[in-house]
Amino acid sequence: MHWLMLALAIGAMAVAATTSSGVLMGVCLLAALLLMVAWVLGLYAARAGARSRDDIAMIDPVELRRLREQAEARKAAASQAEPPAS
């Protein structure tokens, strides 16, 4: 969809370059500016959306607590298994 905005902006610039009416040129230049801004915002939204993480992949608090307990248990078992250094 954002590529359509770019095409329309280019079209508005072409009309502004070829017209002999000052009012039409001003309107087309303003439209081209607004369409270029819309294109940039759409491009940014598409790229940022492609890199965002899925909410389902995030760890819930219960799972996080369980993982911490497992890590603490492993650490405690590893510290008990090592002989004390003299």
PDB file of N, CA, C and O in Angstrom:
ATOM      1  N   MET A   1       0.811  -1.185   0.000  1.00  0.00           N
ATOM      2  CA  MET A   1       0.000   0.000   0.000  1.00  0.00           C
ATOM      3  C   MET A   1       0.867   1.267   0.000  1.00  0.00           C
ATOM      4  O   MET A   1       0.528   2.265  -0.635  1.00  0.00           O
ATOM      5  N   HIS A   2       1.996   1.206   0.727  1.00  0.00           N
ATOM      6  CA  HIS A   2       2.824   2.404   0.767  1.00  0.00           C
ATOM      7  C   HIS A   2       3.484   2.682  -0.583  1.00  0.00           C
ATOM      8  O   HIS A   2       3.847   3.824  -0.866  1.00  0.00           O
ATOM      9  N   TRP A   3       3.642   1.658  -1.416  1.00  0.00           N
ATOM     10  CA  TRP A   3       4.210   1.896  -2.744  1.00  0.00           C
ATOM     11  C   TRP A   3       3.227   2.643  -3.638  1.00  0.00           C
ATOM     12  O   TRP A   3       3.634   3.358  -4.554  1.00  0.00           O
ATOM     13  N   LEU A   4       1.946   2.477  -3.373  1.00  0.00           N
ATOM     14  CA  LEU A   4       0.930   3.222  -4.107  1.00  0.00           C
ATOM     15  C   LEU A   4       1.052   4.719  -3.802  1.00  0.00           C
ATOM     16  O   LEU A   4       0.869   5.559  -4.683  1.00  0.00           O
ATOM     17  N   MET A   5       1.364   5.036  -2.547  1.00  0.00           N
ATOM     18  CA  MET A   5       1.563   6.443  -2.172  1.00  0.00           C
ATOM     19  C   MET A   5       2.742   7.057  -2.924  1.00  0.00           C
ATOM     20  O   MET A   5       2.686   8.214  -3.342  1.00  0.00           O
ATOM     21  N   LEU A   6       3.811   6.275  -3.092  1.00  0.00           N
ATOM     22  CA  LEU A   6       4.964   6.768  -3.842  1.00  0.00           C
ATOM     23  C   LEU A   6       4.602   7.016  -5.303  1.00  0.00           C
ATOM     24  O   LEU A   6       4.995   8.026  -5.887  1.00  0.00           O
ATOM     25  N   ALA A   7       3.857   6.096  -5.882  1.00  0.00           N
ATOM     26  CA  ALA A   7       3.460   6.265  -7.284  1.00  0.00           C
ATOM     27  C   ALA A   7       2.564   7.494  -7.453  1.00  0.00           C
ATOM     28  O   ALA A   7       2.699   8.244  -8.420  1.00  0.00           O
ATOM     29  N   LEU A   8       1.657   7.687  -6.509  1.00  0.00           N
ATOM     30  CA  LEU A   8       0.789   8.864  -6.591  1.00  0.00           C
ATOM     31  C   LEU A   8       1.587  10.158  -6.388  1.00  0.00           C
ATOM     32  O   LEU A   8       1.290  11.170  -7.023  1.00  0.00           O
ATOM     33  N   ALA A   9       2.582  10.135  -5.519  1.00  0.00           N
ATOM     34  CA  ALA A   9       3.419  11.313  -5.313  1.00  0.00           C
ATOM     35  C   ALA A   9       4.205  11.652  -6.567  1.00  0.00           C
ATOM     36  O   ALA A   9       4.334  12.822  -6.930  1.00  0.00           O
ATOM     37  N   ILE A  10       4.726  10.637  -7.222  1.00  0.00           N
ATOM     38  CA  ILE A  10       5.456  10.863  -8.475  1.00  0.00           C
ATOM     39  C   ILE A  10       4.513  11.421  -9.539  1.00  0.00           C
ATOM     40  O   ILE A  10       4.892  12.310 -10.301  1.00  0.00           O
ATOM     41  N   GLY A  11       3.295  10.906  -9.593  1.00  0.00           N
ATOM     42  CA  GLY A  11       2.300  11.423 -10.533  1.00  0.00           C
ATOM     43  C   GLY A  11       1.951  12.872 -10.252  1.00  0.00           C
ATOM     44  O   GLY A  11       1.818  13.678 -11.172  1.00  0.00           O
ATOM     45  N   ALA A  12       1.802  13.200  -8.970  1.00  0.00           N
ATOM     46  CA  ALA A  12       1.492  14.590  -8.615  1.00  0.00           C
ATOM     47  C   ALA A  12       2.647  15.513  -8.980  1.00  0.00           C
ATOM     48  O   ALA A  12       2.423  16.640  -9.420  1.00  0.00           O
ATOM     49  N   MET A  13       3.884  15.046  -8.800  1.00  0.00           N
ATOM     50  CA  MET A  13       5.048  15.853  -9.202  1.00  0.00           C
ATOM     51  C   MET A  13       5.076  16.048 -10.712  1.00  0.00           C
ATOM     52  O   MET A  13       5.425  17.126 -11.194  1.00  0.00           O
ATOM     53  N   ALA A  14       4.711  15.013 -11.459  1.00  0.00           N
ATOM     54  CA  ALA A  14       4.691  15.132 -12.923  1.00  0.00           C
ATOM     55  C   ALA A  14       3.640  16.136 -13.369  1.00  0.00           C
ATOM     56  O   ALA A  14       3.885  16.935 -14.273  1.00  0.00           O
ATOM     57  N   VAL A  15       2.479  16.099 -12.743  1.00  0.00           N
ATOM     58  CA  VAL A  15       1.429  17.062 -13.094  1.00  0.00           C
ATOM     59  C   VAL A  15       1.879  18.474 -12.729  1.00  0.00           C
ATOM     60  O   VAL A  15       1.642  19.415 -13.487  1.00  0.00           O
ATOM     61  N   ALA A  16       2.530  18.629 -11.567  1.00  0.00           N
ATOM     62  CA  ALA A  16       2.997  19.953 -11.150  1.00  0.00           C
ATOM     63  C   ALA A  16       4.069  20.485 -12.097  1.00  0.00           C
ATOM     64  O   ALA A  16       4.153  21.693 -12.319  1.00  0.00           O
ATOM     65  N   ALA A  17       4.880  19.604 -12.650  1.00  0.00           N
ATOM     66  CA  ALA A  17       5.951  20.040 -13.548  1.00  0.00           C
ATOM     67  C   ALA A  17       5.428  20.419 -14.932  1.00  0.00           C
ATOM     68  O   ALA A  17       6.040  21.227 -15.631  1.00  0.00           O
ATOM     69  N   THR A  18       4.300  19.837 -15.324  1.00  0.00           N
ATOM     70  CA  THR A  18       3.824  20.066 -16.697  1.00  0.00           C
ATOM     71  C   THR A  18       2.690  21.079 -16.798  1.00  0.00           C
ATOM     72  O   THR A  18       2.320  21.478 -17.902  1.00  0.00           O
ATOM     73  N   THR A  19       2.135  21.500 -15.668  1.00  0.00           N
ATOM     74  CA  THR A  19       0.991  22.405 -15.739  1.00  0.00           C
ATOM     75  C   THR A  19       1.445  23.853 -15.916  1.00  0.00           C
ATOM     76  O   THR A  19       2.567  24.220 -15.568  1.00  0.00           O
ATOM     77  N   SER A  20       0.541  24.660 -16.465  1.00  0.00           N
ATOM     78  CA  SER A  20       0.836  26.090 -16.614  1.00  0.00           C
ATOM     79  C   SER A  20       0.064  26.920 -15.594  1.00  0.00           C
ATOM     80  O   SER A  20       0.246  28.135 -15.526  1.00  0.00           O
ATOM     81  N   SER A  21      -0.788  26.286 -14.807  1.00  0.00           N
ATOM     82  CA  SER A  21      -1.585  26.974 -13.798  1.00  0.00           C
ATOM     83  C   SER A  21      -0.827  26.983 -12.471  1.00  0.00           C
ATOM     84  O   SER A  21      -0.371  25.940 -12.002  1.00  0.00           O
ATOM     85  N   GLY A  22      -0.699  28.144 -11.882  1.00  0.00           N
ATOM     86  CA  GLY A  22       0.006  28.269 -10.611  1.00  0.00           C
ATOM     87  C   GLY A  22      -0.738  27.616  -9.456  1.00  0.00           C
ATOM     88  O   GLY A  22      -0.126  27.014  -8.574  1.00  0.00           O
ATOM     89  N   VAL A  23      -2.059  27.737  -9.466  1.00  0.00           N
ATOM     90  CA  VAL A  23      -2.862  27.144  -8.393  1.00  0.00           C
ATOM     91  C   VAL A  23      -2.785  25.625  -8.451  1.00  0.00           C
ATOM     92  O   VAL A  23      -2.610  24.968  -7.424  1.00  0.00           O
ATOM     93  N   LEU A  24      -2.917  25.066  -9.655  1.00  0.00           N
ATOM     94  CA  LEU A  24      -2.835  23.613  -9.809  1.00  0.00           C
ATOM     95  C   LEU A  24      -1.453  23.111  -9.441  1.00  0.00           C
ATOM     96  O   LEU A  24      -1.321  22.043  -8.843  1.00  0.00           O
ATOM     97  N   MET A  25      -0.423  23.863  -9.789  1.00  0.00           N
ATOM     98  CA  MET A  25       0.940  23.464  -9.426  1.00  0.00           C
ATOM     99  C   MET A  25       1.106  23.443  -7.905  1.00  0.00           C
ATOM    100  O   MET A  25       1.703  22.513  -7.364  1.00  0.00           O
ATOM    101  N   GLY A  26       0.592  24.444  -7.220  1.00  0.00           N
ATOM    102  CA  GLY A  26       0.677  24.492  -5.762  1.00  0.00           C
ATOM    103  C   GLY A  26      -0.061  23.335  -5.107  1.00  0.00           C
ATOM    104  O   GLY A  26       0.441  22.727  -4.162  1.00  0.00           O
ATOM    105  N   VAL A  27      -1.242  23.033  -5.606  1.00  0.00           N
ATOM    106  CA  VAL A  27      -2.023  21.922  -5.064  1.00  0.00           C
ATOM    107  C   VAL A  27      -1.304  20.595  -5.309  1.00  0.00           C
ATOM    108  O   VAL A  27      -1.253  19.741  -4.425  1.00  0.00           O
ATOM    109  N   CYS A  28      -0.757  20.428  -6.494  1.00  0.00           N
ATOM    110  CA  CYS A  28      -0.049  19.182  -6.808  1.00  0.00           C
ATOM    111  C   CYS A  28       1.235  19.038  -5.986  1.00  0.00           C
ATOM    112  O   CYS A  28       1.571  17.935  -5.553  1.00  0.00           O
ATOM    113  N   LEU A  29       1.944  20.126  -5.771  1.00  0.00           N
ATOM    114  CA  LEU A  29       3.147  20.057  -4.947  1.00  0.00           C
ATOM    115  C   LEU A  29       2.814  19.726  -3.497  1.00  0.00           C
ATOM    116  O   LEU A  29       3.525  18.952  -2.855  1.00  0.00           O
ATOM    117  N   LEU A  30       1.742  20.307  -2.982  1.00  0.00           N
ATOM    118  CA  LEU A  30       1.304  19.998  -1.626  1.00  0.00           C
ATOM    119  C   LEU A  30       0.867  18.531  -1.526  1.00  0.00           C
ATOM    120  O   LEU A  30       1.199  17.844  -0.561  1.00  0.00           O
ATOM    121  N   ALA A  31       0.129  18.066  -2.521  1.00  0.00           N
ATOM    122  CA  ALA A  31      -0.299  16.664  -2.537  1.00  0.00           C
ATOM    123  C   ALA A  31       0.909  15.741  -2.628  1.00  0.00           C
ATOM    124  O   ALA A  31       0.943  14.705  -1.964  1.00  0.00           O
ATOM    125  N   ALA A  32       1.891  16.097  -3.434  1.00  0.00           N
ATOM    126  CA  ALA A  32       3.095  15.271  -3.561  1.00  0.00           C
ATOM    127  C   ALA A  32       3.849  15.208  -2.240  1.00  0.00           C
ATOM    128  O   ALA A  32       4.347  14.151  -1.855  1.00  0.00           O
ATOM    129  N   LEU A  33       3.932  16.343  -1.545  1.00  0.00           N
ATOM    130  CA  LEU A  33       4.607  16.354  -0.249  1.00  0.00           C
ATOM    131  C   LEU A  33       3.888  15.460   0.751  1.00  0.00           C
ATOM    132  O   LEU A  33       4.522  14.659   1.437  1.00  0.00           O
ATOM    133  N   LEU A  34       2.579  15.591   0.836  1.00  0.00           N
ATOM    134  CA  LEU A  34       1.809  14.767   1.767  1.00  0.00           C
ATOM    135  C   LEU A  34       1.890  13.284   1.407  1.00  0.00           C
ATOM    136  O   LEU A  34       1.972  12.434   2.294  1.00  0.00           O
ATOM    137  N   LEU A  35       1.867  12.977   0.136  1.00  0.00           N
ATOM    138  CA  LEU A  35       1.959  11.572  -0.289  1.00  0.00           C
ATOM    139  C   LEU A  35       3.350  10.998  -0.019  1.00  0.00           C
ATOM    140  O   LEU A  35       3.483   9.817   0.303  1.00  0.00           O
ATOM    141  N   MET A  36       4.385  11.830  -0.150  1.00  0.00           N
ATOM    142  CA  MET A  36       5.740  11.355   0.169  1.00  0.00           C
ATOM    143  C   MET A  36       5.876  11.076   1.666  1.00  0.00           C
ATOM    144  O   MET A  36       6.503  10.094   2.061  1.00  0.00           O
ATOM    145  N   VAL A  37       5.291  11.936   2.494  1.00  0.00           N
ATOM    146  CA  VAL A  37       5.318  11.697   3.942  1.00  0.00           C
ATOM    147  C   VAL A  37       4.547  10.430   4.281  1.00  0.00           C
ATOM    148  O   VAL A  37       4.995   9.634   5.106  1.00  0.00           O
ATOM    149  N   ALA A  38       3.400  10.234   3.657  1.00  0.00           N
ATOM    150  CA  ALA A  38       2.618   9.010   3.878  1.00  0.00           C
ATOM    151  C   ALA A  38       3.400   7.781   3.424  1.00  0.00           C
ATOM    152  O   ALA A  38       3.329   6.731   4.062  1.00  0.00           O
ATOM    153  N   TRP A  39       4.142   7.907   2.329  1.00  0.00           N
ATOM    154  CA  TRP A  39       4.949   6.776   1.847  1.00  0.00           C
ATOM    155  C   TRP A  39       6.050   6.432   2.847  1.00  0.00           C
ATOM    156  O   TRP A  39       6.265   5.262   3.161  1.00  0.00           O
ATOM    157  N   VAL A  40       6.741   7.449   3.343  1.00  0.00           N
ATOM    158  CA  VAL A  40       7.824   7.196   4.304  1.00  0.00           C
ATOM    159  C   VAL A  40       7.274   6.561   5.582  1.00  0.00           C
ATOM    160  O   VAL A  40       7.866   5.621   6.111  1.00  0.00           O
ATOM    161  N   LEU A  41       6.153   7.066   6.076  1.00  0.00           N
ATOM    162  CA  LEU A  41       5.558   6.494   7.284  1.00  0.00           C
ATOM    163  C   LEU A  41       5.090   5.055   7.047  1.00  0.00           C
ATOM    164  O   LEU A  41       5.238   4.201   7.921  1.00  0.00           O
ATOM    165  N   GLY A  42       4.534   4.789   5.879  1.00  0.00           N
ATOM    166  CA  GLY A  42       4.109   3.424   5.556  1.00  0.00           C
ATOM    167  C   GLY A  42       5.291   2.485   5.418  1.00  0.00           C
ATOM    168  O   GLY A  42       5.227   1.335   5.852  1.00  0.00           O
ATOM    169  N   LEU A  43       6.368   2.963   4.820  1.00  0.00           N
ATOM    170  CA  LEU A  43       7.574   2.149   4.689  1.00  0.00           C
ATOM    171  C   LEU A  43       8.161   1.831   6.058  1.00  0.00           C
ATOM    172  O   LEU A  43       8.573   0.700   6.319  1.00  0.00           O
ATOM    173  N   TYR A  44       8.198   2.832   6.928  1.00  0.00           N
ATOM    174  CA  TYR A  44       8.710   2.620   8.285  1.00  0.00           C
ATOM    175  C   TYR A  44       7.830   1.629   9.048  1.00  0.00           C
ATOM    176  O   TYR A  44       8.344   0.739   9.726  1.00  0.00           O
ATOM    177  N   ALA A  45       6.530   1.775   8.944  1.00  0.00           N
ATOM    178  CA  ALA A  45       5.618   0.864   9.641  1.00  0.00           C
ATOM    179  C   ALA A  45       5.770  -0.564   9.135  1.00  0.00           C
ATOM    180  O   ALA A  45       5.705  -1.510   9.920  1.00  0.00           O
ATOM    181  N   ALA A  46       5.969  -0.725   7.839  1.00  0.00           N
ATOM    182  CA  ALA A  46       6.138  -2.068   7.288  1.00  0.00           C
ATOM    183  C   ALA A  46       7.447  -2.695   7.764  1.00  0.00           C
ATOM    184  O   ALA A  46       7.475  -3.879   8.100  1.00  0.00           O
ATOM    185  N   ARG A  47       8.521  -1.926   7.798  1.00  0.00           N
ATOM    186  CA  ARG A  47       9.804  -2.465   8.249  1.00  0.00           C
ATOM    187  C   ARG A  47       9.813  -2.727   9.742  1.00  0.00           C
ATOM    188  O   ARG A  47      10.350  -3.743  10.184  1.00  0.00           O
ATOM    189  N   ALA A  48       9.232  -1.836  10.527  1.00  0.00           N
ATOM    190  CA  ALA A  48       9.184  -2.040  11.975  1.00  0.00           C
ATOM    191  C   ALA A  48       8.266  -3.201  12.319  1.00  0.00           C
ATOM    192  O   ALA A  48       8.538  -3.950  13.257  1.00  0.00           O
ATOM    193  N   GLY A  49       7.190  -3.357  11.575  1.00  0.00           N
ATOM    194  CA  GLY A  49       6.274  -4.464  11.821  1.00  0.00           C
ATOM    195  C   GLY A  49       6.882  -5.807  11.482  1.00  0.00           C
ATOM    196  O   GLY A  49       6.548  -6.816  12.103  1.00  0.00           O
ATOM    197  N   ALA A  50       7.764  -5.830  10.510  1.00  0.00           N
ATOM    198  CA  ALA A  50       8.402  -7.092  10.137  1.00  0.00           C
ATOM    199  C   ALA A  50       9.418  -7.537  11.183  1.00  0.00           C
ATOM    200  O   ALA A  50       9.715  -8.726  11.292  1.00  0.00           O
ATOM    201  N   ARG A  51       9.948  -6.598  11.946  1.00  0.00           N
ATOM    202  CA  ARG A  51      10.970  -6.920  12.936  1.00  0.00           C
ATOM    203  C   ARG A  51      10.418  -7.075  14.344  1.00  0.00           C
ATOM    204  O   ARG A  51      11.166  -7.413  15.262  1.00  0.00           O
ATOM    205  N   SER A  52       9.137  -6.838  14.535  1.00  0.00           N
ATOM    206  CA  SER A  52       8.579  -6.918  15.885  1.00  0.00           C
ATOM    207  C   SER A  52       8.429  -8.378  16.305  1.00  0.00           C
ATOM    208  O   SER A  52       8.245  -9.271  15.477  1.00  0.00           O
ATOM    209  N   ARG A  53       8.513  -8.587  17.602  1.00  0.00           N
ATOM    210  CA  ARG A  53       8.384  -9.938  18.137  1.00  0.00           C
ATOM    211  C   ARG A  53       6.917 -10.302  18.283  1.00  0.00           C
ATOM    212  O   ARG A  53       6.055  -9.440  18.449  1.00  0.00           O
ATOM    213  N   ASP A  54       6.662 -11.574  18.219  1.00  0.00           N
ATOM    214  CA  ASP A  54       5.312 -12.075  18.398  1.00  0.00           C
ATOM    215  C   ASP A  54       4.995 -12.122  19.886  1.00  0.00           C
ATOM    216  O   ASP A  54       5.831 -12.558  20.678  1.00  0.00           O
ATOM    217  N   ASP A  55       3.820 -11.688  20.275  1.00  0.00           N
ATOM    218  CA  ASP A  55       3.442 -11.685  21.685  1.00  0.00           C
ATOM    219  C   ASP A  55       3.330 -13.100  22.240  1.00  0.00           C
ATOM    220  O   ASP A  55       3.523 -13.312  23.437  1.00  0.00           O
ATOM    221  N   ILE A  56       3.022 -14.056  21.393  1.00  0.00           N
ATOM    222  CA  ILE A  56       2.887 -15.439  21.841  1.00  0.00           C
ATOM    223  C   ILE A  56       4.242 -16.001  22.253  1.00  0.00           C
ATOM    224  O   ILE A  56       4.313 -16.853  23.138  1.00  0.00           O
ATOM    225  N   ALA A  57       5.304 -15.540  21.629  1.00  0.00           N
ATOM    226  CA  ALA A  57       6.639 -16.057  21.918  1.00  0.00           C
ATOM    227  C   ALA A  57       7.197 -15.524  23.231  1.00  0.00           C
ATOM    228  O   ALA A  57       8.213 -16.028  23.710  1.00  0.00           O
ATOM    229  N   MET A  58       6.568 -14.529  23.819  1.00  0.00           N
ATOM    230  CA  MET A  58       7.060 -13.961  25.072  1.00  0.00           C
ATOM    231  C   MET A  58       6.768 -14.918  26.228  1.00  0.00           C
ATOM    232  O   MET A  58       5.780 -15.652  26.206  1.00  0.00           O
ATOM    233  N   ILE A  59       7.633 -14.899  27.226  1.00  0.00           N
ATOM    234  CA  ILE A  59       7.499 -15.804  28.372  1.00  0.00           C
ATOM    235  C   ILE A  59       6.566 -15.166  29.393  1.00  0.00           C
ATOM    236  O   ILE A  59       6.722 -13.998  29.750  1.00  0.00           O
ATOM    237  N   ASP A  60       5.599 -15.946  29.858  1.00  0.00           N
ATOM    238  CA  ASP A  60       4.697 -15.437  30.879  1.00  0.00           C
ATOM    239  C   ASP A  60       5.365 -15.530  32.255  1.00  0.00           C
ATOM    240  O   ASP A  60       6.353 -16.249  32.400  1.00  0.00           O
ATOM    241  N   PRO A  61       4.860 -14.832  33.253  1.00  0.00           N
ATOM    242  CA  PRO A  61       5.517 -14.799  34.574  1.00  0.00           C
ATOM    243  C   PRO A  61       5.640 -16.161  35.242  1.00  0.00           C
ATOM    244  O   PRO A  61       6.617 -16.414  35.947  1.00  0.00           O
ATOM    245  N   VAL A  62       4.678 -17.035  35.035  1.00  0.00           N
ATOM    246  CA  VAL A  62       4.737 -18.360  35.649  1.00  0.00           C
ATOM    247  C   VAL A  62       5.895 -19.157  35.051  1.00  0.00           C
ATOM    248  O   VAL A  62       6.652 -19.802  35.777  1.00  0.00           O
ATOM    249  N   GLU A  63       6.027 -19.111  33.740  1.00  0.00           N
ATOM    250  CA  GLU A  63       7.118 -19.826  33.080  1.00  0.00           C
ATOM    251  C   GLU A  63       8.473 -19.231  33.472  1.00  0.00           C
ATOM    252  O   GLU A  63       9.442 -19.967  33.659  1.00  0.00           O
ATOM    253  N   LEU A  64       8.542 -17.929  33.596  1.00  0.00           N
ATOM    254  CA  LEU A  64       9.782 -17.275  33.996  1.00  0.00           C
ATOM    255  C   LEU A  64      10.182 -17.689  35.414  1.00  0.00           C
ATOM    256  O   LEU A  64      11.357 -17.946  35.674  1.00  0.00           O
ATOM    257  N   ARG A  65       9.223 -17.755  36.319  1.00  0.00           N
ATOM    258  CA  ARG A  65       9.517 -18.189  37.684  1.00  0.00           C
ATOM    259  C   ARG A  65      10.009 -19.634  37.700  1.00  0.00           C
ATOM    260  O   ARG A  65      10.942 -19.969  38.430  1.00  0.00           O
ATOM    261  N   ARG A  66       9.381 -20.487  36.892  1.00  0.00           N
ATOM    262  CA  ARG A  66       9.799 -21.889  36.816  1.00  0.00           C
ATOM    263  C   ARG A  66      11.222 -22.008  36.287  1.00  0.00           C
ATOM    264  O   ARG A  66      12.007 -22.809  36.796  1.00  0.00           O
ATOM    265  N   LEU A  67      11.560 -21.226  35.278  1.00  0.00           N
ATOM    266  CA  LEU A  67      12.914 -21.261  34.733  1.00  0.00           C
ATOM    267  C   LEU A  67      13.945 -20.760  35.745  1.00  0.00           C
ATOM    268  O   LEU A  67      15.048 -21.300  35.827  1.00  0.00           O
ATOM    269  N   ARG A  68      13.588 -19.728  36.515  1.00  0.00           N
ATOM    270  CA  ARG A  68      14.503 -19.240  37.554  1.00  0.00           C
ATOM    271  C   ARG A  68      14.726 -20.289  38.637  1.00  0.00           C
ATOM    272  O   ARG A  68      15.846 -20.475  39.112  1.00  0.00           O
ATOM    273  N   GLU A  69      13.649 -20.972  39.023  1.00  0.00           N
ATOM    274  CA  GLU A  69      13.789 -22.019  40.034  1.00  0.00           C
ATOM    275  C   GLU A  69      14.685 -23.146  39.530  1.00  0.00           C
ATOM    276  O   GLU A  69      15.490 -23.685  40.289  1.00  0.00           O
ATOM    277  N   GLN A  70      14.552 -23.502  38.264  1.00  0.00           N
ATOM    278  CA  GLN A  70      15.418 -24.547  37.692  1.00  0.00           C
ATOM    279  C   GLN A  70      16.872 -24.091  37.673  1.00  0.00           C
ATOM    280  O   GLN A  70      17.771 -24.876  37.974  1.00  0.00           O
ATOM    281  N   ALA A  71      17.109 -22.833  37.322  1.00  0.00           N
ATOM    282  CA  ALA A  71      18.482 -22.322  37.286  1.00  0.00           C
ATOM    283  C   ALA A  71      19.084 -22.291  38.688  1.00  0.00           C
ATOM    284  O   ALA A  71      20.254 -22.630  38.868  1.00  0.00           O
ATOM    285  N   GLU A  72      18.297 -21.888  39.673  1.00  0.00           N
ATOM    286  CA  GLU A  72      18.796 -21.881  41.053  1.00  0.00           C
ATOM    287  C   GLU A  72      19.088 -23.294  41.537  1.00  0.00           C
ATOM    288  O   GLU A  72      20.077 -23.522  42.233  1.00  0.00           O
ATOM    289  N   ALA A  73      18.235 -24.239  41.174  1.00  0.00           N
ATOM    290  CA  ALA A  73      18.454 -25.630  41.570  1.00  0.00           C
ATOM    291  C   ALA A  73      19.727 -26.172  40.921  1.00  0.00           C
ATOM    292  O   ALA A  73      20.497 -26.881  41.569  1.00  0.00           O
ATOM    293  N   ARG A  74      19.952 -25.847  39.653  1.00  0.00           N
ATOM    294  CA  ARG A  74      21.181 -26.291  38.987  1.00  0.00           C
ATOM    295  C   ARG A  74      22.413 -25.663  39.625  1.00  0.00           C
ATOM    296  O   ARG A  74      23.436 -26.326  39.800  1.00  0.00           O
ATOM    297  N   LYS A  75      22.312 -24.385  39.970  1.00  0.00           N
ATOM    298  CA  LYS A  75      23.445 -23.700  40.606  1.00  0.00           C
ATOM    299  C   LYS A  75      23.743 -24.303  41.985  1.00  0.00           C
ATOM    300  O   LYS A  75      24.903 -24.494  42.349  1.00  0.00           O
ATOM    301  N   ALA A  76      22.691 -24.598  42.739  1.00  0.00           N
ATOM    302  CA  ALA A  76      22.879 -25.196  44.060  1.00  0.00           C
ATOM    303  C   ALA A  76      23.479 -26.589  43.945  1.00  0.00           C
ATOM    304  O   ALA A  76      24.341 -26.958  44.742  1.00  0.00           O
ATOM    305  N   ALA A  77      23.034 -27.369  42.960  1.00  0.00           N
ATOM    306  CA  ALA A  77      23.579 -28.717  42.762  1.00  0.00           C
ATOM    307  C   ALA A  77      25.041 -28.643  42.315  1.00  0.00           C
ATOM    308  O   ALA A  77      25.850 -29.481  42.715  1.00  0.00           O
ATOM    309  N   ALA A  78      25.380 -27.675  41.510  1.00  0.00           N
ATOM    310  CA  ALA A  78      26.759 -27.545  41.040  1.00  0.00           C
ATOM    311  C   ALA A  78      27.680 -27.096  42.176  1.00  0.00           C
ATOM    312  O   ALA A  78      28.828 -27.535  42.255  1.00  0.00           O
ATOM    313  N   SER A  79      27.186 -26.233  43.048  1.00  0.00           N
ATOM    314  CA  SER A  79      28.036 -25.778  44.153  1.00  0.00           C
ATOM    315  C   SER A  79      28.223 -26.875  45.201  1.00  0.00           C
ATOM    316  O   SER A  79      29.262 -26.911  45.860  1.00  0.00           O
ATOM    317  N   GLN A  80      27.262 -27.757  45.370  1.00  0.00           N
ATOM    318  CA  GLN A  80      27.392 -28.870  46.306  1.00  0.00           C
ATOM    319  C   GLN A  80      28.285 -29.975  45.750  1.00  0.00           C
ATOM    320  O   GLN A  80      28.942 -30.685  46.510  1.00  0.00           O
ATOM    321  N   ALA A  81      28.311 -30.118  44.444  1.00  0.00           N
ATOM    322  CA  ALA A  81      29.104 -31.178  43.820  1.00  0.00           C
ATOM    323  C   ALA A  81      30.584 -30.856  43.817  1.00  0.00           C
ATOM    324  O   ALA A  81      31.406 -31.773  43.808  1.00  0.00           O
ATOM    325  N   GLU A  82      30.957 -29.568  43.825  1.00  0.00           N
ATOM    326  CA  GLU A  82      32.357 -29.190  43.799  1.00  0.00           C
ATOM    327  C   GLU A  82      32.974 -29.397  45.191  1.00  0.00           C
ATOM    328  O   GLU A  82      32.381 -28.994  46.192  1.00  0.00           O
ATOM    329  N   PRO A  83      34.151 -30.017  45.260  1.00  0.00           N
ATOM    330  CA  PRO A  83      34.816 -30.155  46.554  1.00  0.00           C
ATOM    331  C   PRO A  83      35.371 -28.811  46.986  1.00  0.00           C
ATOM    332  O   PRO A  83      35.806 -28.020  46.149  1.00  0.00           O
ATOM    333  N   PRO A  84      35.359 -28.547  48.281  1.00  0.00           N
ATOM    334  CA  PRO A  84      35.880 -27.255  48.744  1.00  0.00           C
ATOM    335  C   PRO A  84      37.385 -27.156  48.512  1.00  0.00           C
ATOM    336  O   PRO A  84      38.134 -28.100  48.763  1.00  0.00           O
ATOM    337  N   ALA A  85      37.800 -26.010  48.037  1.00  0.00           N
ATOM    338  CA  ALA A  85      39.239 -25.784  47.770  1.00  0.00           C
ATOM    339  C   ALA A  85      39.930 -25.377  49.064  1.00  0.00           C
ATOM    340  O   ALA A  85      39.391 -24.604  49.856  1.00  0.00           O
ATOM    341  N   SER A  86      41.122 -25.907  49.262  1.00  0.00           N
ATOM    342  CA  SER A  86      41.834 -25.564  50.503  1.00  0.00           C
ATOM    343  C   SER A  86      42.927 -24.555  50.290  1.00  0.00           C
ATOM    344  O   SER A  86      43.608 -24.172  51.242  1.00  0.00           O
TER     345      SER A  86
END
